[in-house]
Amino acid sequence: MGPDPLVLALDGVQDPHNLGACLRTADACGVLAVLVPRDRSASLNATARKVAAGAAETTPVVTVTNLAPSWKIIK
């Protein structure tokens, strides 16, 4: 049995540049998926994709209504 999957949950990331950087880092670390809340967070727009340098195409970004219940499902 392998190691547990790694999931990144982002809360309060409102700048698309920061989202792109998080995606780039998540991809380099082997993160399975990135969770972002639907409200008050950066969207995966052209700026975020450019900063992600290709990681936006390989690391799934999942938009959730609320991080707390979503995190409990993953655990």
PDB file of N, H, CA, C and O in Angstrom:
ATOM      1  N   MET A   1       0.839  -1.177   0.000  1.00  0.00           N
ATOM      2  CA  MET A   1       0.000   0.000   0.000  1.00  0.00           C
ATOM      3  C   MET A   1       0.889   1.247   0.000  1.00  0.00           C
ATOM      4  O   MET A   1       1.842   1.330   0.774  1.00  0.00           O
ATOM      5  N   GLY A   2       0.583   2.192  -0.848  1.00  0.00           N
ATOM      6  H   GLY A   2      -0.192   2.124  -1.476  1.00  0.00           H
ATOM      7  CA  GLY A   2       1.389   3.401  -0.989  1.00  0.00           C
ATOM      8  C   GLY A   2       1.033   4.461   0.035  1.00  0.00           C
ATOM      9  O   GLY A   2       0.168   4.254   0.886  1.00  0.00           O
ATOM     10  N   PRO A   3       1.696   5.583  -0.054  1.00  0.00           N
ATOM     11  CA  PRO A   3       1.409   6.681   0.875  1.00  0.00           C
ATOM     12  C   PRO A   3       0.029   7.283   0.602  1.00  0.00           C
ATOM     13  O   PRO A   3      -0.527   7.140  -0.487  1.00  0.00           O
ATOM     14  N   ASP A   4      -0.504   7.955   1.612  1.00  0.00           N
ATOM     15  H   ASP A   4      -0.052   8.072   2.497  1.00  0.00           H
ATOM     16  CA  ASP A   4      -1.793   8.626   1.453  1.00  0.00           C
ATOM     17  C   ASP A   4      -1.678   9.719   0.393  1.00  0.00           C
ATOM     18  O   ASP A   4      -0.638  10.370   0.288  1.00  0.00           O
ATOM     19  N   PRO A   5      -2.747   9.928  -0.402  1.00  0.00           N
ATOM     20  CA  PRO A   5      -2.713  10.999  -1.406  1.00  0.00           C
ATOM     21  C   PRO A   5      -2.613  12.369  -0.733  1.00  0.00           C
ATOM     22  O   PRO A   5      -3.145  12.585   0.356  1.00  0.00           O
ATOM     23  N   LEU A   6      -1.935  13.264  -1.391  1.00  0.00           N
ATOM     24  H   LEU A   6      -1.503  13.088  -2.276  1.00  0.00           H
ATOM     25  CA  LEU A   6      -1.732  14.615  -0.884  1.00  0.00           C
ATOM     26  C   LEU A   6      -2.710  15.563  -1.573  1.00  0.00           C
ATOM     27  O   LEU A   6      -2.746  15.636  -2.802  1.00  0.00           O
ATOM     28  N   VAL A   7      -3.512  16.301  -0.773  1.00  0.00           N
ATOM     29  H   VAL A   7      -3.483  16.242   0.225  1.00  0.00           H
ATOM     30  CA  VAL A   7      -4.486  17.261  -1.288  1.00  0.00           C
ATOM     31  C   VAL A   7      -4.179  18.610  -0.664  1.00  0.00           C
ATOM     32  O   VAL A   7      -3.929  18.696   0.539  1.00  0.00           O
ATOM     33  N   LEU A   8      -4.197  19.665  -1.468  1.00  0.00           N
ATOM     34  H   LEU A   8      -4.401  19.596  -2.445  1.00  0.00           H
ATOM     35  CA  LEU A   8      -3.939  21.018  -0.989  1.00  0.00           C
ATOM     36  C   LEU A   8      -5.257  21.777  -0.928  1.00  0.00           C
ATOM     37  O   LEU A   8      -5.962  21.889  -1.931  1.00  0.00           O
ATOM     38  N   ALA A   9      -5.589  22.298   0.249  1.00  0.00           N
ATOM     39  H   ALA A   9      -5.017  22.208   1.064  1.00  0.00           H
ATOM     40  CA  ALA A   9      -6.795  23.117   0.429  1.00  0.00           C
ATOM     41  C   ALA A   9      -6.356  24.562   0.624  1.00  0.00           C
ATOM     42  O   ALA A   9      -5.610  24.866   1.556  1.00  0.00           O
ATOM     43  N   LEU A  10      -6.810  25.446  -0.244  1.00  0.00           N
ATOM     44  H   LEU A  10      -7.416  25.199  -1.001  1.00  0.00           H
ATOM     45  CA  LEU A  10      -6.438  26.859  -0.179  1.00  0.00           C
ATOM     46  C   LEU A  10      -7.618  27.674   0.340  1.00  0.00           C
ATOM     47  O   LEU A  10      -8.742  27.525  -0.140  1.00  0.00           O
ATOM     48  N   ASP A  11      -7.361  28.522   1.308  1.00  0.00           N
ATOM     49  H   ASP A  11      -6.448  28.643   1.698  1.00  0.00           H
ATOM     50  CA  ASP A  11      -8.409  29.376   1.857  1.00  0.00           C
ATOM     51  C   ASP A  11      -7.886  30.805   1.901  1.00  0.00           C
ATOM     52  O   ASP A  11      -6.829  31.057   2.480  1.00  0.00           O
ATOM     53  N   GLY A  12      -8.599  31.726   1.309  1.00  0.00           N
ATOM     54  H   GLY A  12      -9.458  31.521   0.840  1.00  0.00           H
ATOM     55  CA  GLY A  12      -8.208  33.134   1.346  1.00  0.00           C
ATOM     56  C   GLY A  12      -7.223  33.550   0.266  1.00  0.00           C
ATOM     57  O   GLY A  12      -6.665  34.646   0.340  1.00  0.00           O
ATOM     58  N   VAL A  13      -6.993  32.710  -0.733  1.00  0.00           N
ATOM     59  H   VAL A  13      -7.446  31.821  -0.793  1.00  0.00           H
ATOM     60  CA  VAL A  13      -6.099  33.076  -1.832  1.00  0.00           C
ATOM     61  C   VAL A  13      -6.932  33.836  -2.863  1.00  0.00           C
ATOM     62  O   VAL A  13      -7.701  33.234  -3.612  1.00  0.00           O
ATOM     63  N   GLN A  14      -6.774  35.157  -2.898  1.00  0.00           N
ATOM     64  H   GLN A  14      -6.149  35.646  -2.289  1.00  0.00           H
ATOM     65  CA  GLN A  14      -7.599  35.990  -3.766  1.00  0.00           C
ATOM     66  C   GLN A  14      -6.858  36.521  -4.988  1.00  0.00           C
ATOM     67  O   GLN A  14      -7.484  37.019  -5.924  1.00  0.00           O
ATOM     68  N   ASP A  15      -5.564  36.423  -4.988  1.00  0.00           N
ATOM     69  H   ASP A  15      -5.055  36.018  -4.228  1.00  0.00           H
ATOM     70  CA  ASP A  15      -4.761  36.914  -6.109  1.00  0.00           C
ATOM     71  C   ASP A  15      -4.473  35.759  -7.072  1.00  0.00           C
ATOM     72  O   ASP A  15      -3.928  34.737  -6.654  1.00  0.00           O
ATOM     73  N   PRO A  16      -4.828  35.904  -8.353  1.00  0.00           N
ATOM     74  CA  PRO A  16      -4.571  34.825  -9.308  1.00  0.00           C
ATOM     75  C   PRO A  16      -3.095  34.484  -9.453  1.00  0.00           C
ATOM     76  O   PRO A  16      -2.759  33.347  -9.787  1.00  0.00           O
ATOM     77  N   HIS A  17      -2.206  35.443  -9.208  1.00  0.00           N
ATOM     78  H   HIS A  17      -2.478  36.366  -8.936  1.00  0.00           H
ATOM     79  CA  HIS A  17      -0.769  35.151  -9.247  1.00  0.00           C
ATOM     80  C   HIS A  17      -0.405  34.149  -8.154  1.00  0.00           C
ATOM     81  O   HIS A  17       0.378  33.226  -8.383  1.00  0.00           O
ATOM     82  N   ASN A  18      -0.976  34.336  -6.968  1.00  0.00           N
ATOM     83  H   ASN A  18      -1.611  35.085  -6.782  1.00  0.00           H
ATOM     84  CA  ASN A  18      -0.705  33.415  -5.861  1.00  0.00           C
ATOM     85  C   ASN A  18      -1.311  32.038  -6.123  1.00  0.00           C
ATOM     86  O   ASN A  18      -0.704  31.020  -5.792  1.00  0.00           O
ATOM     87  N   LEU A  19      -2.500  32.003  -6.714  1.00  0.00           N
ATOM     88  H   LEU A  19      -2.993  32.830  -6.982  1.00  0.00           H
ATOM     89  CA  LEU A  19      -3.109  30.723  -7.061  1.00  0.00           C
ATOM     90  C   LEU A  19      -2.226  29.967  -8.046  1.00  0.00           C
ATOM     91  O   LEU A  19      -1.998  28.767  -7.889  1.00  0.00           O
ATOM     92  N   GLY A  20      -1.733  30.666  -9.052  1.00  0.00           N
ATOM     93  H   GLY A  20      -1.918  31.641  -9.179  1.00  0.00           H
ATOM     94  CA  GLY A  20      -0.855  30.039 -10.032  1.00  0.00           C
ATOM     95  C   GLY A  20       0.420  29.507  -9.394  1.00  0.00           C
ATOM     96  O   GLY A  20       0.873  28.411  -9.728  1.00  0.00           O
ATOM     97  N   ALA A  21       1.000  30.274  -8.481  1.00  0.00           N
ATOM     98  H   ALA A  21       0.633  31.163  -8.210  1.00  0.00           H
ATOM     99  CA  ALA A  21       2.209  29.826  -7.791  1.00  0.00           C
ATOM    100  C   ALA A  21       1.923  28.598  -6.927  1.00  0.00           C
ATOM    101  O   ALA A  21       2.743  27.682  -6.856  1.00  0.00           O
ATOM    102  N   CYS A  22       0.768  28.580  -6.275  1.00  0.00           N
ATOM    103  H   CYS A  22       0.102  29.324  -6.333  1.00  0.00           H
ATOM    104  CA  CYS A  22       0.379  27.414  -5.465  1.00  0.00           C
ATOM    105  C   CYS A  22       0.194  26.185  -6.349  1.00  0.00           C
ATOM    106  O   CYS A  22       0.590  25.083  -5.969  1.00  0.00           O
ATOM    107  N   LEU A  23      -0.393  26.364  -7.502  1.00  0.00           N
ATOM    108  H   LEU A  23      -0.715  27.260  -7.810  1.00  0.00           H
ATOM    109  CA  LEU A  23      -0.572  25.248  -8.431  1.00  0.00           C
ATOM    110  C   LEU A  23       0.770  24.708  -8.911  1.00  0.00           C
ATOM    111  O   LEU A  23       0.961  23.494  -8.989  1.00  0.00           O
ATOM    112  N   ARG A  24       1.679  25.586  -9.226  1.00  0.00           N
ATOM    113  H   ARG A  24       1.524  26.572  -9.162  1.00  0.00           H
ATOM    114  CA  ARG A  24       3.010  25.194  -9.680  1.00  0.00           C
ATOM    115  C   ARG A  24       3.723  24.385  -8.599  1.00  0.00           C
ATOM    116  O   ARG A  24       4.331  23.353  -8.886  1.00  0.00           O
ATOM    117  N   THR A  25       3.645  24.855  -7.365  1.00  0.00           N
ATOM    118  H   THR A  25       3.151  25.693  -7.132  1.00  0.00           H
ATOM    119  CA  THR A  25       4.282  24.163  -6.252  1.00  0.00           C
ATOM    120  C   THR A  25       3.585  22.831  -5.966  1.00  0.00           C
ATOM    121  O   THR A  25       4.243  21.821  -5.714  1.00  0.00           O
ATOM    122  N   ALA A  26       2.252  22.835  -6.006  1.00  0.00           N
ATOM    123  H   ALA A  26       1.717  23.655  -6.210  1.00  0.00           H
ATOM    124  CA  ALA A  26       1.491  21.610  -5.773  1.00  0.00           C
ATOM    125  C   ALA A  26       1.851  20.545  -6.798  1.00  0.00           C
ATOM    126  O   ALA A  26       2.001  19.374  -6.452  1.00  0.00           O
ATOM    127  N   ASP A  27       1.987  20.939  -8.042  1.00  0.00           N
ATOM    128  H   ASP A  27       1.865  21.891  -8.324  1.00  0.00           H
ATOM    129  CA  ASP A  27       2.347  20.003  -9.102  1.00  0.00           C
ATOM    130  C   ASP A  27       3.734  19.420  -8.852  1.00  0.00           C
ATOM    131  O   ASP A  27       3.949  18.222  -9.039  1.00  0.00           O
ATOM    132  N   ALA A  28       4.665  20.256  -8.434  1.00  0.00           N
ATOM    133  H   ALA A  28       4.490  21.228  -8.282  1.00  0.00           H
ATOM    134  CA  ALA A  28       6.025  19.793  -8.174  1.00  0.00           C
ATOM    135  C   ALA A  28       6.079  18.835  -6.987  1.00  0.00           C
ATOM    136  O   ALA A  28       6.960  17.978  -6.924  1.00  0.00           O
ATOM    137  N   CYS A  29       5.148  18.974  -6.051  1.00  0.00           N
ATOM    138  H   CYS A  29       4.432  19.671  -6.102  1.00  0.00           H
ATOM    139  CA  CYS A  29       5.130  18.126  -4.845  1.00  0.00           C
ATOM    140  C   CYS A  29       4.268  16.887  -5.009  1.00  0.00           C
ATOM    141  O   CYS A  29       4.188  16.070  -4.091  1.00  0.00           O
ATOM    142  N   GLY A  30       3.623  16.728  -6.155  1.00  0.00           N
ATOM    143  H   GLY A  30       3.688  17.391  -6.901  1.00  0.00           H
ATOM    144  CA  GLY A  30       2.807  15.547  -6.398  1.00  0.00           C
ATOM    145  C   GLY A  30       1.426  15.585  -5.773  1.00  0.00           C
ATOM    146  O   GLY A  30       0.863  14.541  -5.443  1.00  0.00           O
ATOM    147  N   VAL A  31       0.879  16.775  -5.608  1.00  0.00           N
ATOM    148  H   VAL A  31       1.336  17.623  -5.876  1.00  0.00           H
ATOM    149  CA  VAL A  31      -0.458  16.920  -5.030  1.00  0.00           C
ATOM    150  C   VAL A  31      -1.488  16.327  -5.986  1.00  0.00           C
ATOM    151  O   VAL A  31      -1.429  16.544  -7.197  1.00  0.00           O
ATOM    152  N   LEU A  32      -2.429  15.577  -5.424  1.00  0.00           N
ATOM    153  H   LEU A  32      -2.476  15.400  -4.441  1.00  0.00           H
ATOM    154  CA  LEU A  32      -3.474  14.932  -6.221  1.00  0.00           C
ATOM    155  C   LEU A  32      -4.474  15.942  -6.761  1.00  0.00           C
ATOM    156  O   LEU A  32      -4.873  15.853  -7.922  1.00  0.00           O
ATOM    157  N   ALA A  33      -4.892  16.918  -5.922  1.00  0.00           N
ATOM    158  H   ALA A  33      -4.567  16.989  -4.978  1.00  0.00           H
ATOM    159  CA  ALA A  33      -5.858  17.936  -6.324  1.00  0.00           C
ATOM    160  C   ALA A  33      -5.740  19.141  -5.399  1.00  0.00           C
ATOM    161  O   ALA A  33      -5.235  19.039  -4.282  1.00  0.00           O
ATOM    162  N   VAL A  34      -6.218  20.285  -5.890  1.00  0.00           N
ATOM    163  H   VAL A  34      -6.628  20.367  -6.798  1.00  0.00           H
ATOM    164  CA  VAL A  34      -6.233  21.523  -5.110  1.00  0.00           C
ATOM    165  C   VAL A  34      -7.690  21.920  -4.893  1.00  0.00           C
ATOM    166  O   VAL A  34      -8.462  22.027  -5.846  1.00  0.00           O
ATOM    167  N   LEU A  35      -8.055  22.137  -3.637  1.00  0.00           N
ATOM    168  H   LEU A  35      -7.428  22.050  -2.863  1.00  0.00           H
ATOM    169  CA  LEU A  35      -9.408  22.578  -3.298  1.00  0.00           C
ATOM    170  C   LEU A  35      -9.414  24.078  -3.068  1.00  0.00           C
ATOM    171  O   LEU A  35      -8.570  24.601  -2.339  1.00  0.00           O
ATOM    172  N   VAL A  36     -10.358  24.773  -3.683  1.00  0.00           N
ATOM    173  H   VAL A  36     -11.043  24.349  -4.275  1.00  0.00           H
ATOM    174  CA  VAL A  36     -10.531  26.209  -3.454  1.00  0.00           C
ATOM    175  C   VAL A  36     -12.006  26.491  -3.181  1.00  0.00           C
ATOM    176  O   VAL A  36     -12.877  25.885  -3.805  1.00  0.00           O
ATOM    177  N   PRO A  37     -12.292  27.403  -2.256  1.00  0.00           N
ATOM    178  CA  PRO A  37     -13.695  27.746  -2.000  1.00  0.00           C
ATOM    179  C   PRO A  37     -14.284  28.545  -3.160  1.00  0.00           C
ATOM    180  O   PRO A  37     -13.566  29.271  -3.848  1.00  0.00           O
ATOM    181  N   ARG A  38     -15.576  28.411  -3.372  1.00  0.00           N
ATOM    182  H   ARG A  38     -16.159  27.821  -2.813  1.00  0.00           H
ATOM    183  CA  ARG A  38     -16.247  29.101  -4.480  1.00  0.00           C
ATOM    184  C   ARG A  38     -16.258  30.618  -4.278  1.00  0.00           C
ATOM    185  O   ARG A  38     -16.040  31.376  -5.224  1.00  0.00           O
ATOM    186  N   ASP A  39     -16.514  31.056  -3.045  1.00  0.00           N
ATOM    187  H   ASP A  39     -16.691  30.441  -2.277  1.00  0.00           H
ATOM    188  CA  ASP A  39     -16.625  32.487  -2.765  1.00  0.00           C
ATOM    189  C   ASP A  39     -15.315  33.048  -2.219  1.00  0.00           C
ATOM    190  O   ASP A  39     -14.581  32.368  -1.501  1.00  0.00           O
ATOM    191  N   ARG A  40     -15.043  34.275  -2.568  1.00  0.00           N
ATOM    192  H   ARG A  40     -15.638  34.827  -3.151  1.00  0.00           H
ATOM    193  CA  ARG A  40     -13.894  35.027  -2.064  1.00  0.00           C
ATOM    194  C   ARG A  40     -12.559  34.315  -2.280  1.00  0.00           C
ATOM    195  O   ARG A  40     -11.722  34.259  -1.378  1.00  0.00           O
ATOM    196  N   SER A  41     -12.372  33.779  -3.471  1.00  0.00           N
ATOM    197  H   SER A  41     -13.052  33.825  -4.204  1.00  0.00           H
ATOM    198  CA  SER A  41     -11.082  33.197  -3.814  1.00  0.00           C
ATOM    199  C   SER A  41     -10.796  33.459  -5.289  1.00  0.00           C
ATOM    200  O   SER A  41     -11.704  33.725  -6.077  1.00  0.00           O
ATOM    201  N   ALA A  42      -9.539  33.379  -5.638  1.00  0.00           N
ATOM    202  H   ALA A  42      -8.801  33.163  -4.998  1.00  0.00           H
ATOM    203  CA  ALA A  42      -9.129  33.609  -7.022  1.00  0.00           C
ATOM    204  C   ALA A  42      -9.673  32.498  -7.915  1.00  0.00           C
ATOM    205  O   ALA A  42      -9.753  31.338  -7.510  1.00  0.00           O
ATOM    206  N   SER A  43     -10.037  32.867  -9.115  1.00  0.00           N
ATOM    207  H   SER A  43      -9.971  33.809  -9.444  1.00  0.00           H
ATOM    208  CA  SER A  43     -10.493  31.860 -10.072  1.00  0.00           C
ATOM    209  C   SER A  43      -9.324  31.441 -10.955  1.00  0.00           C
ATOM    210  O   SER A  43      -8.314  32.138 -11.057  1.00  0.00           O
ATOM    211  N   LEU A  44      -9.486  30.305 -11.577  1.00  0.00           N
ATOM    212  H   LEU A  44     -10.306  29.738 -11.494  1.00  0.00           H
ATOM    213  CA  LEU A  44      -8.446  29.784 -12.457  1.00  0.00           C
ATOM    214  C   LEU A  44      -8.577  30.472 -13.820  1.00  0.00           C
ATOM    215  O   LEU A  44      -9.055  29.880 -14.788  1.00  0.00           O
ATOM    216  N   ASN A  45      -8.145  31.722 -13.872  1.00  0.00           N
ATOM    217  H   ASN A  45      -7.756  32.202 -13.086  1.00  0.00           H
ATOM    218  CA  ASN A  45      -8.259  32.516 -15.101  1.00  0.00           C
ATOM    219  C   ASN A  45      -6.938  32.467 -15.880  1.00  0.00           C
ATOM    220  O   ASN A  45      -6.027  31.718 -15.527  1.00  0.00           O
ATOM    221  N   ALA A  46      -6.852  33.260 -16.924  1.00  0.00           N
ATOM    222  H   ALA A  46      -7.592  33.868 -17.211  1.00  0.00           H
ATOM    223  CA  ALA A  46      -5.665  33.257 -17.783  1.00  0.00           C
ATOM    224  C   ALA A  46      -4.404  33.635 -17.015  1.00  0.00           C
ATOM    225  O   ALA A  46      -3.340  33.068 -17.266  1.00  0.00           O
ATOM    226  N   THR A  47      -4.503  34.573 -16.091  1.00  0.00           N
ATOM    227  H   THR A  47      -5.367  35.033 -15.888  1.00  0.00           H
ATOM    228  CA  THR A  47      -3.345  34.986 -15.308  1.00  0.00           C
ATOM    229  C   THR A  47      -2.841  33.836 -14.444  1.00  0.00           C
ATOM    230  O   THR A  47      -1.642  33.558 -14.412  1.00  0.00           O
ATOM    231  N   ALA A  48      -3.755  33.167 -13.745  1.00  0.00           N
ATOM    232  H   ALA A  48      -4.729  33.392 -13.771  1.00  0.00           H
ATOM    233  CA  ALA A  48      -3.368  32.039 -12.890  1.00  0.00           C
ATOM    234  C   ALA A  48      -2.752  30.918 -13.723  1.00  0.00           C
ATOM    235  O   ALA A  48      -1.766  30.306 -13.313  1.00  0.00           O
ATOM    236  N   ARG A  49      -3.330  30.653 -14.884  1.00  0.00           N
ATOM    237  H   ARG A  49      -4.131  31.151 -15.217  1.00  0.00           H
ATOM    238  CA  ARG A  49      -2.789  29.604 -15.759  1.00  0.00           C
ATOM    239  C   ARG A  49      -1.383  29.957 -16.250  1.00  0.00           C
ATOM    240  O   ARG A  49      -0.517  29.086 -16.326  1.00  0.00           O
ATOM    241  N   LYS A  50      -1.155  31.211 -16.577  1.00  0.00           N
ATOM    242  H   LYS A  50      -1.859  31.919 -16.515  1.00  0.00           H
ATOM    243  CA  LYS A  50       0.155  31.633 -17.049  1.00  0.00           C
ATOM    244  C   LYS A  50       1.201  31.481 -15.947  1.00  0.00           C
ATOM    245  O   LYS A  50       2.293  30.969 -16.195  1.00  0.00           O
ATOM    246  N   VAL A  51       0.876  31.917 -14.742  1.00  0.00           N
ATOM    247  H   VAL A  51      -0.011  32.333 -14.540  1.00  0.00           H
ATOM    248  CA  VAL A  51       1.804  31.816 -13.617  1.00  0.00           C
ATOM    249  C   VAL A  51       2.041  30.349 -13.249  1.00  0.00           C
ATOM    250  O   VAL A  51       3.137  29.995 -12.813  1.00  0.00           O
ATOM    251  N   ALA A  52       1.031  29.495 -13.418  1.00  0.00           N
ATOM    252  H   ALA A  52       0.141  29.783 -13.772  1.00  0.00           H
ATOM    253  CA  ALA A  52       1.161  28.078 -13.083  1.00  0.00           C
ATOM    254  C   ALA A  52       2.136  27.352 -14.004  1.00  0.00           C
ATOM    255  O   ALA A  52       2.598  26.260 -13.674  1.00  0.00           O
ATOM    256  N   ALA A  53       2.448  27.934 -15.133  1.00  0.00           N
ATOM    257  H   ALA A  53       2.072  28.821 -15.400  1.00  0.00           H
ATOM    258  CA  ALA A  53       3.440  27.382 -16.068  1.00  0.00           C
ATOM    259  C   ALA A  53       3.158  25.920 -16.431  1.00  0.00           C
ATOM    260  O   ALA A  53       4.063  25.086 -16.412  1.00  0.00           O
ATOM    261  N   GLY A  54       1.903  25.618 -16.760  1.00  0.00           N
ATOM    262  H   GLY A  54       1.167  26.295 -16.775  1.00  0.00           H
ATOM    263  CA  GLY A  54       1.534  24.276 -17.194  1.00  0.00           C
ATOM    264  C   GLY A  54       0.926  23.410 -16.107  1.00  0.00           C
ATOM    265  O   GLY A  54       0.285  22.405 -16.415  1.00  0.00           O
ATOM    266  N   ALA A  55       1.107  23.767 -14.857  1.00  0.00           N
ATOM    267  H   ALA A  55       1.627  24.584 -14.607  1.00  0.00           H
ATOM    268  CA  ALA A  55       0.587  22.951 -13.758  1.00  0.00           C
ATOM    269  C   ALA A  55      -0.937  22.959 -13.708  1.00  0.00           C
ATOM    270  O   ALA A  55      -1.534  22.023 -13.178  1.00  0.00           O
ATOM    271  N   ALA A  56      -1.576  23.988 -14.244  1.00  0.00           N
ATOM    272  H   ALA A  56      -1.090  24.748 -14.675  1.00  0.00           H
ATOM    273  CA  ALA A  56      -3.038  24.058 -14.246  1.00  0.00           C
ATOM    274  C   ALA A  56      -3.637  22.980 -15.144  1.00  0.00           C
ATOM    275  O   ALA A  56      -4.801  22.615 -14.977  1.00  0.00           O
ATOM    276  N   GLU A  57      -2.869  22.476 -16.079  1.00  0.00           N
ATOM    277  H   GLU A  57      -1.924  22.773 -16.215  1.00  0.00           H
ATOM    278  CA  GLU A  57      -3.354  21.431 -16.972  1.00  0.00           C
ATOM    279  C   GLU A  57      -3.143  20.038 -16.388  1.00  0.00           C
ATOM    280  O   GLU A  57      -3.785  19.090 -16.840  1.00  0.00           O
ATOM    281  N   THR A  58      -2.264  19.885 -15.400  1.00  0.00           N
ATOM    282  H   THR A  58      -1.743  20.655 -15.034  1.00  0.00           H
ATOM    283  CA  THR A  58      -1.967  18.565 -14.856  1.00  0.00           C
ATOM    284  C   THR A  58      -2.485  18.352 -13.434  1.00  0.00           C
ATOM    285  O   THR A  58      -2.625  17.210 -12.997  1.00  0.00           O
ATOM    286  N   THR A  59      -2.769  19.429 -12.710  1.00  0.00           N
ATOM    287  H   THR A  59      -2.655  20.357 -13.065  1.00  0.00           H
ATOM    288  CA  THR A  59      -3.258  19.326 -11.337  1.00  0.00           C
ATOM    289  C   THR A  59      -4.706  19.805 -11.296  1.00  0.00           C
ATOM    290  O   THR A  59      -4.973  20.973 -11.576  1.00  0.00           O
ATOM    291  N   PRO A  60      -5.648  18.920 -10.951  1.00  0.00           N
ATOM    292  CA  PRO A  60      -7.053  19.327 -10.908  1.00  0.00           C
ATOM    293  C   PRO A  60      -7.316  20.376  -9.825  1.00  0.00           C
ATOM    294  O   PRO A  60      -6.808  20.275  -8.708  1.00  0.00           O
ATOM    295  N   VAL A  61      -8.111  21.375 -10.175  1.00  0.00           N
ATOM    296  H   VAL A  61      -8.524  21.456 -11.082  1.00  0.00           H
ATOM    297  CA  VAL A  61      -8.559  22.390  -9.225  1.00  0.00           C
ATOM    298  C   VAL A  61     -10.048  22.156  -9.014  1.00  0.00           C
ATOM    299  O   VAL A  61     -10.839  22.219  -9.955  1.00  0.00           O
ATOM    300  N   VAL A  62     -10.421  21.883  -7.763  1.00  0.00           N
ATOM    301  H   VAL A  62      -9.779  21.831  -6.999  1.00  0.00           H
ATOM    302  CA  VAL A  62     -11.804  21.580  -7.430  1.00  0.00           C
ATOM    303  C   VAL A  62     -12.378  22.749  -6.643  1.00  0.00           C
ATOM    304  O   VAL A  62     -11.866  23.099  -5.580  1.00  0.00           O
ATOM    305  N   THR A  63     -13.441  23.351  -7.167  1.00  0.00           N
ATOM    306  H   THR A  63     -13.856  23.067  -8.030  1.00  0.00           H
ATOM    307  CA  THR A  63     -14.115  24.451  -6.484  1.00  0.00           C
ATOM    308  C   THR A  63     -15.221  23.869  -5.617  1.00  0.00           C
ATOM    309  O   THR A  63     -16.091  23.146  -6.101  1.00  0.00           O
ATOM    310  N   VAL A  64     -15.175  24.194  -4.325  1.00  0.00           N
ATOM    311  H   VAL A  64     -14.468  24.781  -3.932  1.00  0.00           H
ATOM    312  CA  VAL A  64     -16.151  23.660  -3.375  1.00  0.00           C
ATOM    313  C   VAL A  64     -16.906  24.806  -2.716  1.00  0.00           C
ATOM    314  O   VAL A  64     -16.411  25.931  -2.649  1.00  0.00           O
ATOM    315  N   THR A  65     -18.098  24.515  -2.235  1.00  0.00           N
ATOM    316  H   THR A  65     -18.501  23.601  -2.289  1.00  0.00           H
ATOM    317  CA  THR A  65     -18.903  25.526  -1.553  1.00  0.00           C
ATOM    318  C   THR A  65     -18.283  25.903  -0.216  1.00  0.00           C
ATOM    319  O   THR A  65     -18.210  27.080   0.137  1.00  0.00           O
ATOM    320  N   ASN A  66     -17.839  24.896   0.520  1.00  0.00           N
ATOM    321  H   ASN A  66     -17.899  23.940   0.233  1.00  0.00           H
ATOM    322  CA  ASN A  66     -17.277  25.125   1.844  1.00  0.00           C
ATOM    323  C   ASN A  66     -16.129  24.144   2.050  1.00  0.00           C
ATOM    324  O   ASN A  66     -16.290  22.946   1.817  1.00  0.00           O
ATOM    325  N   LEU A  67     -14.983  24.634   2.480  1.00  0.00           N
ATOM    326  H   LEU A  67     -14.852  25.608   2.669  1.00  0.00           H
ATOM    327  CA  LEU A  67     -13.825  23.766   2.646  1.00  0.00           C
ATOM    328  C   LEU A  67     -13.982  22.765   3.788  1.00  0.00           C
ATOM    329  O   LEU A  67     -13.534  21.625   3.668  1.00  0.00           O
ATOM    330  N   ALA A  68     -14.611  23.168   4.894  1.00  0.00           N
ATOM    331  H   ALA A  68     -14.975  24.094   4.992  1.00  0.00           H
ATOM    332  CA  ALA A  68     -14.679  22.296   6.069  1.00  0.00           C
ATOM    333  C   ALA A  68     -15.362  20.955   5.775  1.00  0.00           C
ATOM    334  O   ALA A  68     -14.764  19.915   6.051  1.00  0.00           O
ATOM    335  N   PRO A  69     -16.573  20.929   5.233  1.00  0.00           N
ATOM    336  CA  PRO A  69     -17.192  19.626   4.945  1.00  0.00           C
ATOM    337  C   PRO A  69     -16.433  18.854   3.859  1.00  0.00           C
ATOM    338  O   PRO A  69     -16.372  17.625   3.903  1.00  0.00           O
ATOM    339  N   SER A  70     -15.871  19.548   2.912  1.00  0.00           N
ATOM    340  H   SER A  70     -15.921  20.547   2.877  1.00  0.00           H
ATOM    341  CA  SER A  70     -15.127  18.893   1.835  1.00  0.00           C
ATOM    342  C   SER A  70     -13.887  18.210   2.396  1.00  0.00           C
ATOM    343  O   SER A  70     -13.532  17.109   1.974  1.00  0.00           O
ATOM    344  N   TRP A  71     -13.243  18.853   3.327  1.00  0.00           N
ATOM    345  H   TRP A  71     -13.531  19.747   3.670  1.00  0.00           H
ATOM    346  CA  TRP A  71     -12.030  18.305   3.920  1.00  0.00           C
ATOM    347  C   TRP A  71     -12.359  17.033   4.697  1.00  0.00           C
ATOM    348  O   TRP A  71     -11.579  16.082   4.680  1.00  0.00           O
ATOM    349  N   LYS A  72     -13.508  17.005   5.379  1.00  0.00           N
ATOM    350  H   LYS A  72     -14.142  17.778   5.393  1.00  0.00           H
ATOM    351  CA  LYS A  72     -13.906  15.824   6.148  1.00  0.00           C
ATOM    352  C   LYS A  72     -14.157  14.627   5.236  1.00  0.00           C
ATOM    353  O   LYS A  72     -13.880  13.490   5.620  1.00  0.00           O
ATOM    354  N   ILE A  73     -14.677  14.869   4.039  1.00  0.00           N
ATOM    355  H   ILE A  73     -14.902  15.792   3.728  1.00  0.00           H
ATOM    356  CA  ILE A  73     -14.932  13.791   3.083  1.00  0.00           C
ATOM    357  C   ILE A  73     -13.622  13.167   2.629  1.00  0.00           C
ATOM    358  O   ILE A  73     -13.524  11.948   2.486  1.00  0.00           O
ATOM    359  N   ILE A  74     -12.617  14.007   2.403  1.00  0.00           N
ATOM    360  H   ILE A  74     -12.697  14.997   2.520  1.00  0.00           H
ATOM    361  CA  ILE A  74     -11.324  13.516   1.918  1.00  0.00           C
ATOM    362  C   ILE A  74     -10.621  12.685   2.987  1.00  0.00           C
ATOM    363  O   ILE A  74     -10.017  11.653   2.694  1.00  0.00           O
ATOM    364  N   LYS A  75     -10.711  13.151   4.228  1.00  0.00           N
ATOM    365  H   LYS A  75     -11.202  13.989   4.466  1.00  0.00           H
ATOM    366  CA  LYS A  75     -10.048  12.435   5.327  1.00  0.00           C
ATOM    367  C   LYS A  75     -10.629  11.064   5.425  1.00  0.00           C
ATOM    368  O   LYS A  75     -10.221  10.281   6.283  1.00  0.00           O
TER     369      LYS A  75
END
